[in-house]
């Protein structure tokens, strides 16, 4: 069973930082892309950052200059370094990945809660 496990969420004050981690576990052969999504309370889930391979990254405008997505291929992990956090960053952050399990498939993590207080 393939599983994406997120960690690193928590409660921080505005202006603070958090680093989210997503690790892909189980039987798979490769990772093609990984992404972080954000879902604020009562809102739809939106893409925050995406990395294809190792070097090709994209960010939504609201987090540019504040968040950084990176991959650690040896650990099958993707990270989201979040700096200068704002109250509107509050919500559940979900990891998404395309994993090769005989064929390419899309997987979601359970989410990790981030709460930014003002």
DSSP file (Angstrom, degrees, kcal/mol; ACC not computed):
  #  RESIDUE AA STRUCTURE BP1 BP2  ACC     N-H-->O    O-->H-N    N-H-->O    O-->H-N    TCO  KAPPA ALPHA  PHI   PSI    X-CA   Y-CA   Z-CA
    1    1 A X              0   0    0      0, 0.0     2,-0.3     0, 0.0    24,-0.0   0.000 360.0 360.0 360.0 126.6    0.0    0.0    0.0
    2    2 A X        -     0   0    0     24,-0.2     2,-0.4    25,-0.1    24,-0.2  -0.675 360.0-179.8 -86.8 139.1    1.4    3.4   -1.0
    3    3 A X  E     -A   25   0A   0     22,-2.8    22,-3.4    -2,-0.3     2,-0.5  -1.000  24.5-149.9-143.8 137.2    1.0    6.2    1.4
    4    4 A X  E     -A   24   0A   0    104,-0.4   106,-0.7    -2,-0.4     2,-0.6  -0.947  20.0-164.1-104.7 124.3    2.0    9.9    1.6
    5    5 A X  E     -A   23   0A   0     18,-2.4    18,-2.2    -2,-0.5     2,-0.3  -0.936   1.5-163.0-117.0 115.7    2.7   11.0    5.1
    6    6 A X  E     +A   22   0A   0     -2,-0.6     2,-0.3    16,-0.2    16,-0.2  -0.683  16.4 160.4 -95.7 149.6    2.7   14.7    5.9
    7    7 A X  E     +A   21   0A   0     14,-2.2    14,-2.7    -2,-0.3   105,-0.1  -0.957  37.6  72.6-154.4 169.5    4.3   16.2    9.0
    8    8 A X        +     0   0    0      1,-0.3    11,-0.3    -2,-0.3    14,-0.1   0.308  61.3 130.8 104.5  -7.2    5.5   19.5   10.3
    9    9 A X        +     0   0    0     12,-0.1    -1,-0.3     9,-0.1     2,-0.3  -0.224  23.8 122.6 -71.8 168.3    2.3   21.4   10.8
   10   10 A X  E     -d  114   0B   0    103,-0.5   105,-2.8   102,-0.1     2,-0.5  -0.987  59.7 -52.4 168.2-167.1    1.5   23.3   14.0
   11   11 A X  E     +d  115   0B   0     -2,-0.3     2,-0.3   103,-0.2   105,-0.2  -0.892  54.9 162.5-104.5 124.4    0.5   26.6   15.6
   12   12 A X  E     -d  116   0B   0    103,-2.7   105,-2.8    -2,-0.5     2,-0.2  -0.938  36.3-109.6-136.7 159.3    2.7   29.6   14.9
   13   13 A X  E >   -d  117   0B   0     -2,-0.3     3,-2.3   103,-0.2    72,-0.2  -0.549  51.6 -81.9 -83.2 154.3    2.5   33.3   15.2
   14   14 A X  T 3  S+     0   0    0    103,-2.5    72,-0.2     1,-0.3    -1,-0.1  -0.291 120.1  30.2 -54.1 137.4    2.3   35.5   12.1
   15   15 A X  T 3  S+     0   0    0     70,-3.1    69,-0.6     1,-0.3    -1,-0.3   0.251  99.0 115.2  92.3 -11.4    5.7   36.1   10.7
   16   16 A X    <   -     0   0    0     -3,-2.3    69,-2.3    69,-0.2     2,-0.3  -0.075  58.0-121.6 -82.3-174.0    7.0   32.8   11.9
   17   17 A X        -     0   0    0     66,-0.2     2,-0.3    67,-0.2    66,-0.2  -0.939  21.1-179.7-133.8 151.4    8.1   29.8    9.9
   18   18 A X  E     - B   0  82A   0     64,-2.2    64,-3.4    -2,-0.3     2,-0.5  -0.977  16.5-147.0-142.1 153.3    7.3   26.1    9.5
   19   19 A X  E     - B   0  81A   0    -11,-0.3     2,-0.3    -2,-0.3    62,-0.2  -0.967  15.7-156.8-123.9 115.9    8.7   23.4    7.3
   20   20 A X  E     - B   0  80A   0     60,-2.5    60,-2.1    -2,-0.5     2,-0.4  -0.669   6.0-160.3 -90.3 144.3    6.3   20.7    6.1
   21   21 A X  E     -AB   7  79A   0    -14,-2.7   -14,-2.2    -2,-0.3     2,-0.4  -0.977   8.7-172.1-125.8 137.7    7.5   17.3    5.1
   22   22 A X  E     -AB   6  78A   0     56,-2.3    56,-2.2    -2,-0.4     2,-0.5  -0.988   7.6-169.5-128.1 122.2    5.8   14.7    2.9
   23   23 A X  E     -AB   5  77A   0    -18,-2.2   -18,-2.4    -2,-0.4     2,-0.5  -0.944  15.9-140.5-114.3 130.4    7.3   11.2    2.7
   24   24 A X  E     -A    4   0A   0     52,-2.7     2,-0.3    -2,-0.5   -20,-0.2  -0.779  28.2-176.8 -87.9 124.7    6.2    8.6    0.1
   25   25 A X  E     +A    3   0A   0    -22,-3.4   -22,-2.8    -2,-0.5     2,-0.2  -0.890  33.4  37.3-124.9 153.0    6.0    5.2    1.7
   26   26 A X  S    S-     0   0    0     -2,-0.3     2,-0.8   -24,-0.2   -24,-0.2  -0.676  97.7 -20.5 109.8-164.1    5.3    1.7    0.3
   27   27 A X  S    S+     0   0    0     -2,-0.2     2,-0.3    74,-0.0   -25,-0.1  -0.751  78.5 123.3 -91.8 107.5    5.9   -0.1   -2.9
   28   28 A X        -     0   0    0     -2,-0.8    73,-0.2    -4,-0.1     3,-0.1  -0.965  46.9-146.6-154.5 164.2    6.7    2.3   -5.8
   29   29 A X  S    S-     0   0    0     71,-3.1     2,-0.3     1,-0.3    72,-0.1   0.688  72.1  -0.7-109.7 -24.5    9.5    2.7   -8.3
   30   30 A X  E     -E  100   0B   0     70,-0.6    70,-2.6    46,-0.0     2,-0.5  -0.989  53.3-130.7-162.5 161.1    9.8    6.4   -9.0
   31   31 A X  E     +E   99   0B   0     -2,-0.3    68,-0.2    68,-0.2     3,-0.1  -0.989  17.4 178.8-120.0 124.4    8.3    9.8   -8.4
   32   32 A X  E     -     0   0B   0     66,-2.4    21,-2.3    -2,-0.5     2,-0.3   0.854  67.9  -6.0 -93.3 -41.0    7.5   12.0  -11.3
   33   33 A X  E     -EF  98  52B   0     65,-0.7    65,-2.3    19,-0.2    -1,-0.3  -0.991  55.4-164.4-152.2 155.7    6.0   15.1   -9.6
   34   34 A X  E     +EF  97  51B   0     17,-2.3    17,-2.9    -2,-0.3     2,-0.3  -0.980  12.9 178.8-140.4 152.5    5.1   16.3   -6.1
   35   35 A X  E     -EF  96  50B   0     61,-2.6    61,-2.4    -2,-0.3     2,-0.4  -0.978  22.9-133.7-151.4 158.7    2.9   19.2   -5.0
   36   36 A X  E     -EF  95  49B   0     13,-2.7    12,-3.0    -2,-0.3    13,-1.6  -0.976  21.1-168.4-117.1 133.7    1.5   20.9   -1.9
   37   37 A X  E     -EF  94  47B   0     57,-2.7    57,-2.3    -2,-0.4     2,-0.4  -0.881   7.6-149.2-117.5 152.2   -2.1   22.0   -1.8
   38   38 A X  E     -EF  93  46B   0      8,-3.1     8,-2.9    -2,-0.3     2,-0.5  -0.975   9.3-173.3-123.6 134.6   -3.8   24.3    0.8
   39   39 A X  E     -EF  92  45B   0     53,-2.2    53,-2.3    -2,-0.4     6,-0.2  -0.916  11.5-158.4-128.8 106.2   -7.3   24.2    1.9
   40   40 A X    >   -     0   0    0      4,-0.5     3,-2.4    -2,-0.5    51,-0.2  -0.403  44.8 -73.7 -74.6 157.5   -8.5   27.0    4.2
   41   41 A X  T 3  S+     0   0    0      1,-0.3    -1,-0.2    49,-0.2     3,-0.1  -0.307 120.0   1.6 -55.1 126.3  -11.5   26.5    6.4
   42   42 A X  T 3  S+     0   0    0      1,-0.3    -1,-0.3    -3,-0.1     2,-0.2   0.545 114.5 105.9  74.1   7.6  -14.6   26.5    4.3
   43   43 A X  S <  S-     0   0    0     -3,-2.4    -1,-0.3     1,-0.1     2,-0.1  -0.682  73.9 -96.3-115.7 168.6  -12.7   27.0    1.1
   44   44 A X        -     0   0    0     -2,-0.2    -4,-0.5    -3,-0.1     2,-0.4  -0.388  46.2 -95.5 -78.3 161.0  -11.7   24.9   -1.9
   45   45 A X  E     -F   39   0B   0     -6,-0.2     2,-0.4    -2,-0.1    -6,-0.2  -0.656  47.1-170.4 -80.3 129.4   -8.4   23.1   -2.1
   46   46 A X  E     -F   38   0B   0     -8,-2.9    -8,-3.1    -2,-0.4     2,-0.2  -0.929  26.5-107.7-126.3 145.4   -5.8   25.1   -4.1
   47   47 A X  E     +F   37   0B   0     -2,-0.4   -10,-0.3   -10,-0.2     3,-0.1  -0.507  33.7 173.6 -68.5 132.5   -2.4   24.3   -5.5
   48   48 A X  E     -     0   0B   0    -12,-3.0    12,-2.4     1,-0.4     2,-0.3   0.800  63.4  -6.5-104.1 -50.9    0.4   26.1   -3.6
   49   49 A X  E     -FG  36  59B   0    -13,-1.6   -13,-2.7    10,-0.2    -1,-0.4  -0.994  58.0-168.5-152.3 149.6    3.6   24.7   -5.0
   50   50 A X  E     -FG  35  58B   0      8,-2.3     8,-2.3    -2,-0.3     2,-0.4  -0.998   3.5-166.5-143.8 140.2    4.6   22.0   -7.5
   51   51 A X  E     -FG  34  57B   0    -17,-2.9   -17,-2.3    -2,-0.3     2,-0.5  -0.990   4.9-161.9-131.8 126.6    7.8   20.4   -8.5
   52   52 A X  E  > S-FG  33  56B   0      4,-2.9     4,-1.4    -2,-0.4     2,-0.3  -0.923  73.2 -29.2-103.7 126.4    8.3   18.2  -11.6
   53   53 A X  T  4 S-     0   0    0    -21,-2.3   -19,-0.1    -2,-0.5    -2,-0.0  -0.526 110.9 -55.2  63.8-131.0   11.4   16.1  -11.3
   54   54 A X  T  4 S+     0   0    0     -2,-0.3    17,-0.3   -21,-0.0    -1,-0.2   0.755 129.9  32.6-110.1 -38.3   13.9   18.0   -9.2
   55   55 A X  T  4 S+     0   0    0     -3,-0.2     2,-1.0     1,-0.1    -2,-0.1   0.628  89.6  89.9-105.3 -16.4   14.4   21.4  -10.7
   56   56 A X  E  <  +G   52   0B   0     -4,-1.4    -4,-2.9     2,-0.0     2,-0.3  -0.734  55.8 167.7 -92.5 104.2   11.1   22.5  -12.3
   57   57 A X  E     -G   51   0B   0     -2,-1.0     2,-0.3    -6,-0.2    -6,-0.2  -0.848  17.4-172.4-119.4 152.1    9.1   24.4   -9.7
   58   58 A X  E     -G   50   0B   0     -8,-2.3    -8,-2.3    -2,-0.3     2,-0.3  -0.988   4.3-167.4-140.2 148.4    6.0   26.5   -9.7
   59   59 A X  E     -G   49   0B   0     -2,-0.3   -10,-0.2   -10,-0.2     2,-0.2  -0.978  26.9-113.0-135.5 146.7    4.3   28.6   -7.1
   60   60 A X    >>  -     0   0    0    -12,-2.4     3,-1.7    -2,-0.3     4,-0.7  -0.511  39.6-112.1 -71.4 151.3    1.0   30.3   -6.7
   61   61 A X  G >4 S+     0   0    0      1,-0.3     3,-0.7     2,-0.2    -1,-0.1   0.818 111.0  63.8 -58.5 -34.7    1.4   34.1   -6.6
   62   62 A X  G 34 S+     0   0    0      1,-0.2    -1,-0.3     3,-0.0   -14,-0.0   0.675 110.4  37.0 -67.9 -16.7    0.4   34.5   -2.9
   63   63 A X  G X> S+     0   0    0     -3,-1.7     4,-2.6   -15,-0.2     3,-2.3   0.458  81.7 125.4-114.3  -3.1    3.3   32.5   -1.7
   64   64 A X  T << S+     0   0    0     -4,-0.7     4,-0.1    -3,-0.7    -3,-0.0  -0.351  82.2  16.3 -60.2 132.6    6.1   33.6   -4.0
   65   65 A X  T 34 S+     0   0    0      2,-0.4    -1,-0.3     1,-0.1     3,-0.1   0.278 126.8  58.6  86.3 -10.8    9.0   34.9   -2.1
   66   66 A X  T <4 S+     0   0    0     -3,-2.3    17,-1.9     1,-0.2     2,-0.3   0.716  98.9  49.5-115.5 -39.3    7.8   33.2    1.1
   67   67 A X  E  <  -C   82   0A   0     -4,-2.6    -2,-0.4    15,-0.2     2,-0.4  -0.780  58.4-166.7-108.3 149.2    7.5   29.5    0.4
   68   68 A X  E     -C   81   0A   0     13,-2.1    13,-2.8    -2,-0.3     2,-0.4  -0.987   5.6-157.3-135.8 125.9   10.0   27.1   -1.1
   69   69 A X  E     +C   80   0A   0     -2,-0.4     2,-0.3    11,-0.2    11,-0.2  -0.831  21.5 166.3 -99.4 140.5    9.3   23.6   -2.4
   70   70 A X  E     -C   79   0A   0      9,-1.7     9,-3.0    -2,-0.4     2,-0.4  -0.982  23.7-136.6-149.5 158.2   12.1   21.2   -2.6
   71   71 A X  E     -C   78   0A   0     -2,-0.3     2,-0.5   -17,-0.3     7,-0.2  -0.914   4.9-160.7-120.2 146.1   12.6   17.4   -3.1
   72   72 A X  E > > -C   77   0A   0      5,-2.6     5,-2.1    -2,-0.4     3,-0.9  -0.904  11.3-173.0-120.2  97.2   14.9   14.9   -1.5
   73   73 A X  G > 5S+     0   0    0     -2,-0.5     3,-1.0     1,-0.3    -1,-0.1   0.844  80.6  59.1 -63.8 -35.1   15.0   12.0   -3.9
   74   74 A X  G 3 5S+     0   0    0      1,-0.3    -1,-0.3    -3,-0.1    -2,-0.0   0.792 114.9  36.6 -65.6 -27.0   17.0    9.8   -1.6
   75   75 A X  G < 5S-     0   0    0     -3,-0.9    -1,-0.3     2,-0.1   -51,-0.2   0.331 105.8-124.2-104.4   4.8   14.3   10.0    1.1
   76   76 A X  T < 5 +     0   0    0     -3,-1.0   -52,-2.7    -4,-0.5     2,-0.3   0.915  68.2 136.6  50.5  46.6   11.3   10.1   -1.4
   77   77 A X  E   < -BC  23  72A   0     -5,-2.1    -5,-2.6   -54,-0.2     2,-0.4  -0.881  46.4-159.8-127.6 152.6   10.3   13.3    0.3
   78   78 A X  E     -BC  22  71A   0    -56,-2.2   -56,-2.3    -2,-0.3     2,-0.3  -0.986  16.4-159.2-127.2 143.2    9.1   16.7   -0.6
   79   79 A X  E     -BC  21  70A   0     -9,-3.0    -9,-1.7    -2,-0.4     2,-0.4  -0.868  12.7-157.7-121.7 153.1    9.4   19.7    1.6
   80   80 A X  E     -BC  20  69A   0    -60,-2.1   -60,-2.5    -2,-0.3     2,-0.7  -0.895  10.0-161.1-129.8 103.5    7.6   23.1    1.9
   81   81 A X  E     -BC  19  68A   0    -13,-2.8   -13,-2.1    -2,-0.4     2,-0.6  -0.759  12.4-165.8 -82.9 118.2    9.6   25.7    3.7
   82   82 A X  E     +BC  18  67A   0    -64,-3.4   -64,-2.2    -2,-0.7     2,-0.3  -0.929  11.3 173.4-114.3 115.2    7.1   28.4    4.8
   83   83 A X        +     0   0    0    -17,-1.9   -66,-0.2    -2,-0.6   -67,-0.2  -0.755  59.6  23.4-115.4 163.6    8.4   31.7    5.9
   84   84 A X  S    S-     0   0    0    -69,-0.6    -1,-0.2    -2,-0.3   -67,-0.2   0.904  85.1-158.1  49.2  49.5    6.7   35.0    6.8
   85   85 A X        -     0   0    0    -69,-2.3   -70,-3.1    -3,-0.2     2,-0.3  -0.253   8.1-158.3 -64.6 144.1    3.5   33.1    7.6
   86   86 A X    >   -     0   0    0    -72,-0.2     3,-2.2    -3,-0.1     4,-0.3  -0.839  31.1-110.3-119.1 155.7    0.3   35.0    7.5
   87   87 A X  G >  S+     0   0    0     -2,-0.3     3,-1.8     1,-0.3    29,-0.4   0.843 117.1  62.6 -54.7 -33.8   -3.1   34.2    9.1
   88   88 A X  G 3  S+     0   0    0      1,-0.3    -1,-0.3   -48,-0.0   -48,-0.0   0.607  89.0  70.1 -69.9  -9.9   -4.5   33.5    5.7
   89   89 A X  G <  S+     0   0    0     -3,-2.2    -1,-0.3   -49,-0.0    -2,-0.2   0.579  75.1 117.9 -77.2 -10.0   -2.0   30.6    5.3
   90   90 A X    <   +     0   0    0     -3,-1.8     2,-0.3    -4,-0.3    25,-0.2  -0.283  44.1  73.3 -59.3 139.0   -4.0   28.8    8.0
   91   91 A X  E    S- H   0 114B   0     23,-2.9    23,-2.8   -51,-0.2     2,-0.5  -0.924  85.1 -46.4 150.1-170.9   -5.6   25.5    6.9
   92   92 A X  E     -EH  39 113B   0    -53,-2.3   -53,-2.2    -2,-0.3     2,-0.5  -0.814  45.4-150.8 -96.0 131.7   -4.8   22.0    6.0
   93   93 A X  E     -EH  38 112B   0     19,-2.6    19,-2.0    -2,-0.5     2,-0.4  -0.905  12.8-162.6-105.8 126.4   -1.9   21.3    3.7
   94   94 A X  E     -E   37   0B   0    -57,-2.3   -57,-2.7    -2,-0.5     2,-0.4  -0.884  10.5-139.9-113.2 137.7   -2.0   18.2    1.5
   95   95 A X  E     -E   36   0B   0     -2,-0.4    14,-2.4   -59,-0.2     2,-0.4  -0.760  18.7-171.4 -91.7 140.0    0.7   16.5   -0.3
   96   96 A X  E     +EI  35 108B   0    -61,-2.4   -61,-2.6    -2,-0.4     2,-0.3  -0.989   7.1 174.7-130.9 141.9    0.1   15.1   -3.8
   97   97 A X  E     -EI  34 107B   0     10,-2.0    10,-2.6    -2,-0.4     2,-0.7  -1.000  31.2-136.4-149.3 145.6    2.4   12.9   -5.8
   98   98 A X  E     -EI  33 106B   0    -65,-2.3   -66,-2.4    -2,-0.3   -65,-0.7  -0.922  36.6-175.3 -97.7 115.8    2.6   11.0   -9.1
   99   99 A X  E     -EI  31 105B   0      6,-2.7     6,-2.6    -2,-0.7     2,-0.8  -0.895  27.1-126.8-119.0 143.2    4.1    7.6   -8.2
  100  100 A X  E     +EI  30 104B   0    -70,-2.6   -71,-3.1    -2,-0.4   -70,-0.6  -0.799  38.2 157.3 -89.8 112.3    5.1    4.7  -10.5
  101  101 A X  S    S-     0   0    0      2,-3.0     2,-0.1    -2,-0.8    -1,-0.1  -0.522  89.8 -51.3-129.8  62.4    3.5    1.5   -9.2
  102  102 A X  S    S+     0   0    0     -2,-0.1     2,-0.3     3,-0.0    -2,-0.1  -0.222 140.6  21.6  88.6 -42.2    3.5   -0.5  -12.4
  103  103 A X  S    S-     0   0    0     -4,-0.1    -2,-3.0    -2,-0.1     2,-0.4  -0.907 105.6 -81.1-140.5 169.9    1.9    2.5  -14.0
  104  104 A X  E     +I  100   0B   0     -2,-0.3     2,-0.3    -4,-0.2    -4,-0.2  -0.622  54.4 174.1 -79.1 129.1    1.8    6.1  -13.1
  105  105 A X  E     -I   99   0B   0     -6,-2.6    -6,-2.7    -2,-0.4     2,-0.4  -0.939  28.6-122.4-136.0 156.4   -0.8    6.9  -10.4
  106  106 A X  E     -I   98   0B   0     -2,-0.3     2,-0.3    -8,-0.2    -8,-0.2  -0.831  29.4-174.1-103.4 133.8   -1.8   10.0   -8.4
  107  107 A X  E     -I   97   0B   0    -10,-2.6   -10,-2.0    -2,-0.4     2,-0.4  -0.934  10.5-155.5-130.9 151.8   -1.8    9.9   -4.6
  108  108 A X  E     -I   96   0B   0     -2,-0.3  -104,-0.4   -12,-0.2   -12,-0.2  -0.957  12.8-135.6-124.4 143.1   -2.9   12.2   -1.8
  109  109 A X        -     0   0    0    -14,-2.4  -104,-0.2    -2,-0.4     3,-0.1  -0.335  29.8-108.5 -83.6 175.7   -1.7   12.5    1.8
  110  110 A X        -     0   0    0   -106,-0.7  -105,-0.1     1,-0.2   -16,-0.1   0.647  61.5-115.2 -81.8 -16.5   -4.0   12.9    4.8
  111  111 A X        -     0   0    0    -16,-0.1     2,-0.4   -19,-0.1   -17,-0.2   0.072  15.6-121.9  98.4 151.1   -3.1   16.5    5.4
  112  112 A X  E     - H   0  93B   0    -19,-2.0   -19,-2.6  -105,-0.1     2,-0.3  -0.999  26.4-121.2-131.5 135.3   -1.3   18.4    8.1
  113  113 A X  E     - H   0  92B   0     -2,-0.4  -103,-0.5   -21,-0.2     2,-0.5  -0.570  24.0-172.7 -82.6 131.6   -2.9   21.3   10.0
  114  114 A X  E     -dH  10  91B   0    -23,-2.8   -23,-2.9    -2,-0.3     2,-0.5  -0.993   2.4-175.7-120.9 125.9   -1.2   24.7    9.9
  115  115 A X  E     -d   11   0B   0   -105,-2.8  -103,-2.7    -2,-0.5     2,-0.6  -0.984   4.9-168.1-124.9 123.2   -2.6   27.5   12.1
  116  116 A X  E     -d   12   0B   0     -2,-0.5     2,-0.2   -29,-0.4  -103,-0.2  -0.945  10.7-157.4-113.3 117.3   -1.1   31.0   12.0
  117  117 A X  E      d   13   0B   0   -105,-2.8  -103,-2.5    -2,-0.6   -30,-0.0  -0.614 360.0 360.0 -93.7 153.3   -2.2   33.3   14.8
  118  118 A X              0   0    0     -2,-0.2    -1,-0.1  -105,-0.2  -105,-0.1   0.375 360.0 360.0-107.5 360.0   -2.2   37.1   14.6
